[in-house]
Amino acid sequence: MYGFGDMIKVLKKSPKKIVFTEGTDPRILEAASRLLASNFLHPILVGNEDEIFDASEESGFNIRGAEIIDPAKFDRMDEMVEMFCELRKSKGVTPEQAKETLSQANYFGTMLVKMGMADALLGGATYTTADTVRPALQLIKTKPQNSIVSSVYILVRPRATGENEVLAMADCAINIHPNEDELAEIAVEAAECAKIFGVDPKVAFLSYSTFGSGEGEDVDKMRNAAQKAKLRAPELEIEGEMQFDAAVSPRVARTKCPDSKLAGHINTFIFPDINAGNIGYKIAQRLGSFEAYGPILLGLNSPVNDLSRGCNASEVYSMAIITAALA
Ligand SMILES: CC(C)(COP(=O)(O)OP(=O)(O)OC[C@H]1O[C@@H](n2cnc3c(N)ncnc32)[C@H](O)[C@@H]1OP(=O)(O)O)[C@@H](O)C(=O)NCCC(=O)NCCS
């Protein structure tokens, strides 16, 4: 795996600034204090300075040196409001509405990235996924060549040999019912992201059917999506539709689809919808002993990532490094 050591090396050469929208959360403060003790990633904490220092004292984490930005005292607020209105002009947002929205740390933090005051954002320790992701969708927006923002989880488990087994699963967190074109885009983005983590992507579109063994609309959707993904990225190794057992077990693959050269060796899994994806990665995490990193958002102009509300400080620290490294 392209590990944290490699990412830290890259960040040391070109240090980045990362916004944390939940400046008083003890897990954020612990991760920020660890980052401050190193010199490769500079944390910006959003919130009231007194409240942040009180919280850091209470939780015992030293955040001296952290940049704290309070939306209520921000000296470039007029500029931010103007930019926000411009970005949301299709919705007819007034300066008063913009000010109100920007008093919320999730929107304010996202605008710090948009204004170039930070390179990346990590939120979601207390905000829901929707409240962390929505400002990014509305303000950071999708890259010109992308039509959607999606997400991937990177799953890591040590092998007996000592090296890591690394898998990618998408989209387990953002798009609820992706259509064929969206699934094709998700697959290509997930495969490209998997490469950053040292995966040589072998992509399967998962279904309850393997190459026509079952029938139904959802089977057709995954088969067509696989074809579309192949057209989009002919250089990638992609197959489908395929059942999970055929994807991962060479023995099952020999029986169910002996002509497939990828079946049995899949490491990048594309799920038909968020239900399947979210349940699937959690089975790998909870019953398969994989560490899960993500959701890593794909297709945004600048990196923004969402934490699980059940996260711990060490996960915040890891996700901060991954997020900044993507910048
Ligand atoms: C991503 C998500 C949060 C967006 O929800 P939402 O804000 O209610 O969605 P809306 O349809 O109101 O869209 C809000 C804006 O984001 C844009 N948008 C929505 N989904 C998008 C996507 N996948 N990619 C790019 N833009 C998107 C919309 O076009 C809209 O833009 P606009 O305000 O400029 O018109 C929603 O898809 C969601 O809740 N997904 C599941 C999240 C979840 O619970 N995950 C499980 C736990 S990890």
The ligand as an SDF file (V2000), in Angstrom:
LIG
                    3D

 48 50  0  0  0  0  0  0  0  0999 V2000
  -25.0870   13.6780   -1.0590 C   0  0  0  0  0  0  0  0  0  0  0  0
  -26.3870   14.0740   -0.3980 C   0  0  0  0  0  0  0  0  0  0  0  0
  -26.0420   14.4530    1.0110 C   0  0  0  0  0  0  0  0  0  0  0  0
  -27.0030   15.2620   -1.0590 C   0  0  0  0  0  0  0  0  0  0  0  0
  -28.2130   15.4690   -0.3670 O   0  0  0  0  0  0  0  0  0  0  0  0
  -29.1000   16.7870   -0.5020 P   0  0  0  0  0  0  0  0  0  0  0  0
  -28.2950   17.9480   -0.1290 O   0  0  0  0  0  0  0  0  0  0  0  0
  -30.3550   16.5370    0.1970 O   0  0  0  0  0  0  0  0  0  0  0  0
  -29.3190   16.7530   -2.0550 O   0  0  0  0  0  0  0  0  0  0  0  0
  -30.0250   17.7830   -2.9630 P   0  0  0  0  0  0  0  0  0  0  0  0
  -30.6590   16.9480   -4.0220 O   0  0  0  0  0  0  0  0  0  0  0  0
  -30.8550   18.7500   -2.1890 O   0  0  0  0  0  0  0  0  0  0  0  0
  -28.7940   18.5410   -3.6120 O   0  0  0  0  0  0  0  0  0  0  0  0
  -28.0670   19.5950   -3.0150 C   0  0  0  0  0  0  0  0  0  0  0  0
  -27.0950   20.0880   -4.0570 C   0  0  0  0  0  0  0  0  0  0  0  0
  -26.0710   19.1170   -4.2680 O   0  0  0  0  0  0  0  0  0  0  0  0
  -26.0590   18.6870   -5.6350 C   0  0  0  0  0  0  0  0  0  0  0  0
  -25.8410   17.2350   -5.6120 N   0  0  0  0  0  0  0  0  0  0  0  0
  -26.5780   16.2920   -4.9820 C   0  0  0  0  0  0  0  0  0  0  0  0
  -26.0080   15.0870   -5.1160 N   0  0  0  0  0  0  0  0  0  0  0  0
  -24.8780   15.2800   -5.8480 C   0  0  0  0  0  0  0  0  0  0  0  0
  -23.8570   14.4160   -6.3130 C   0  0  0  0  0  0  0  0  0  0  0  0
  -23.8420   13.1190   -6.0610 N   0  0  0  0  0  0  0  0  0  0  0  0
  -22.8520   14.9630   -7.0210 N   0  0  0  0  0  0  0  0  0  0  0  0
  -22.8060   16.2760   -7.3070 C   0  0  0  0  0  0  0  0  0  0  0  0
  -23.7500   17.1500   -6.8800 N   0  0  0  0  0  0  0  0  0  0  0  0
  -24.7740   16.6450   -6.1700 C   0  0  0  0  0  0  0  0  0  0  0  0
  -27.4250   19.0320   -6.1840 C   0  0  0  0  0  0  0  0  0  0  0  0
  -27.3480   19.2210   -7.5540 O   0  0  0  0  0  0  0  0  0  0  0  0
  -27.7240   20.2900   -5.4270 C   0  0  0  0  0  0  0  0  0  0  0  0
  -27.0560   21.3910   -6.0040 O   0  0  0  0  0  0  0  0  0  0  0  0
  -27.7390   22.8370   -6.0470 P   0  0  0  0  0  0  0  0  0  0  0  0
  -28.1050   23.1790   -4.6010 O   0  0  0  0  0  0  0  0  0  0  0  0
  -26.6590   23.7010   -6.5800 O   0  0  0  0  0  0  0  0  0  0  0  0
  -28.9330   22.7040   -6.9150 O   0  0  0  0  0  0  0  0  0  0  0  0
  -27.4040   12.9010   -0.5090 C   0  0  0  0  0  0  0  0  0  0  0  0
  -27.2330   12.2740   -1.7220 O   0  0  0  0  0  0  0  0  0  0  0  0
  -27.3430   11.9180    0.6150 C   0  0  0  0  0  0  0  0  0  0  0  0
  -27.9340   12.1620    1.6660 O   0  0  0  0  0  0  0  0  0  0  0  0
  -26.6430   10.7890    0.3950 N   0  0  0  0  0  0  0  0  0  0  0  0
  -26.5600    9.7620    1.3940 C   0  0  0  0  0  0  0  0  0  0  0  0
  -25.6700   10.1830    2.5120 C   0  0  0  0  0  0  0  0  0  0  0  0
  -25.6850    9.1640    3.6030 C   0  0  0  0  0  0  0  0  0  0  0  0
  -26.5710    9.1470    4.4150 O   0  0  0  0  0  0  0  0  0  0  0  0
  -24.6620    8.2890    3.5820 N   0  0  0  0  0  0  0  0  0  0  0  0
  -24.6040    7.1900    4.4760 C   0  0  0  0  0  0  0  0  0  0  0  0
  -23.6770    7.3930    5.6290 C   0  0  0  0  0  0  0  0  0  0  0  0
  -21.9850    7.5280    5.1540 S   0  0  0  0  0  0  0  0  0  0  0  0
  1  2  1  0
  2  3  1  0
  2  4  1  0
  2 36  1  0
  4  5  1  0
  5  6  1  0
  6  7  2  0
  6  8  1  0
  6  9  1  0
  9 10  1  0
 10 11  2  0
 10 12  1  0
 10 13  1  0
 13 14  1  0
 14 15  1  0
 15 16  1  0
 15 30  1  0
 16 17  1  0
 17 18  1  0
 17 28  1  0
 18 19  1  0
 18 27  1  0
 19 20  2  0
 20 21  1  0
 21 22  1  0
 21 27  2  0
 22 23  1  0
 22 24  2  0
 24 25  1  0
 25 26  2  0
 26 27  1  0
 28 29  1  0
 28 30  1  0
 30 31  1  0
 31 32  1  0
 32 33  2  0
 32 34  1  0
 32 35  1  0
 36 37  1  0
 36 38  1  0
 38 39  2  0
 38 40  1  0
 40 41  1  0
 41 42  1  0
 42 43  1  0
 43 44  2  0
 43 45  1  0
 45 46  1  0
 46 47  1  0
 47 48  1  0
M  END
$$$$
